[in-house]
Amino acid sequence: ADSDLPFLPRFRMNSHYVIDPAHPGYGRWRREHPDLLIGRLGEEISKNSTNWGIRTGKDFSCHGVREYVASIIFELIDRFDVEGVELDFMRHPAFFRIEEAFQHRYLMTDLIRKIRQRLDEAGTSRGKRLILATRVPPTIADSTRIGLDVAAWIKERLVDIVVVGGGNISFETSTREFVEAARTTSCLIY
């Protein structure tokens, strides 16, 4: 049935479940590319550290990770009649080694630019603007700390929608700083 509701598939930007690498749920890509994960091959990480919890996540400082993720998102855009995509940075909010995240935020912004460009190209051929939505941490500082320069994404008009926080974040979370960042743009803040 036709609907006026836009179809925006959500893409989890990372996942780093604590799971045995031999388990099928660990994923073939991770087994084939252990050098592209946040945890380094042969690295000893204390089970009590945050680094241990994120070690199986994709390391976006690696060009191969960004290309892999982009290829999946581009396939969604190119093969399906979507109204856009939502990039979920909150499901597992770690994309770089903790001590490197801030300095690598430009890499994620470059990826966002490439996705915006592909959406614009597809939108031109379909005769409509395709939406780029992002789900990000509850503050601009938290986003920046983990390597997401959301303020730049808004300022550069790369994103159309910013969803603040995740399902476990209180409805009383302030969105004021995001609203201020988007004041002179058409970006919607939720």
N, C-alpha and C positions, 0 to 999 in steps of 0.2 A: 504494500500500500504506500502511496505517496505521502510524504510528511513534510511539514515546514520545519521540522527539527533538523538542525545541522548534524551530520555524521562526522565526528571528530574522533578517530581512534586514538587511544592513549598508549604512548610508548614509554615503558619504564626505562629510564636512562641507565640504570645500573641495578644490579642485585648482587648481594654477597651473603647468601645464606651460609650458615655453618653446616657444611655437609661433606661427607666423605667423597673425595674425588672419584672413587670407584663406583659410586652410586649413579644410576642413569640420570637422576635429576640434577646432577652436577653440571651436565651439559658438555657436548662434544667440543664446542668452541674453546671452553676453558681448558679442557684436557689437551687440545692441540696447540694452544697458545699460552702456556703458563708464563712465558716471558712478558706477556702484555697485561698481567694482573698487578694490582696494587702491591701485594706481597711478592717480594723478589724470590726467585728460585734459590733454595738452600738457606734462606734467611730464617734465623731463629727469632720468633716473636712471642713474647710473654702472653699467655692466655688471659691475663688480667688487663691487657692493654686494649685501647680502642683500635689500634693497628691490627691486632689479631682478628677482631670482628669484621674488619673491612678487607682483609687480605685477599679474598677471592673475587673482589669486585674488579671490573675492567678499569685500567689505568688510562684515563683520557689524555695524559701527557704523551702517550704513544700514538704516533700517526696512524698506525694500523687499527687501533681501537676507534679512533674518530672516523676513519674510512669505513670500517665495518658497520658502525652504528648509522652513519649517513646512508649507506647502501640499503639498509633495511627501511629506513624512513623514506628514502626516495622511491623504493618499490611500493610502499603504501600510497604515496602521492601519485605515482605513474600508473599503477595497475587498477586502482579503485577510484570510484567516483566519490571521493571524500570532499568535505567542505574545508578540510584542513587537518591538522594534527595537534595533539596535546603531548608535550614532553613532560613526563612526570619525574621531576628531580627529587621528590620527597619520599618515594617508596623505600629507597635505600640511598640516603643523601651523602654519599662519598664518591668522589670521582677522581681523586688524586691522593697521593700520600699526604697525610695531614700537614706535614711541615712544608709541602710544596704547593698546596692548593691555592693560596693567595697569589703567588707569583705566576701560576699557570692559568689564571682566569681568562686571559686573552685567547687561549686556545679554545675554550668553550664558546667564547663570543664569536670566534671565527667559524666554529661549527654552526652556531645559530644563524650567522649571516648566510652560510651556504644553504641551509634549510630554507631560510626566507627566500633566497634567490630561486630555489627550485619550486617553492610554492608560487612565487610570482610568475615564473615561466609557465607552469601548469595552469594557473589562473587565467593568464592571458589567452591561452589556447581554448579555455573553457568559457571565457567571457565573464569571469567573476573573480573577486578577490578571495583567495583561500586563507583561512585563519591559522595563525600560529599562536597556540596557547601554551603557557608553561605553569607548572605547579612547583612552587619554590618554598624555601624555609620562611618562617614567620617574620623575619626582619631582614632589611637590606644588609645589615652587618653580618648576620648569620649566613646569608647567601654568599656574600663576598668572601667570608672566611673559608668557605668550602669550595671556592673557585667559580662562583656564578656571579657575574657582574650584571645583575638584573637592572640596575639603574641605567647602565649603558644600553642594554637591550631596549629599554623603554625610550630613552633619549634618541637613539638611532632609528626608532620606529620599526624595529625588527620583530617585535611581538605585538599581538593584538589584544591578548588577554593574559593577565597574571593572576593565578589563583594562589593566594597566600596561605601557607601552612598545609597541614595534612589532616586526615580524619580524626586524629587524636588531639588536635589543637582546639582550644576553647573558642567558642563563637565570640567571646569577648576580646579576642586578639585584635590589637590595633592595626589597622591598615593605613593609617594616616601618612606614614612616610612614603608608601607606595603610591598613594593617591597624589601626594605632592609631586613625586617624580613624574607622574603621568599627566599632571594638570594641563600642560600645553600640547598634549598629544591626544590621539583617539584611542589609546590603550585603555582597556577596561580592567578594573581591579576587583577581584572577588575575594 
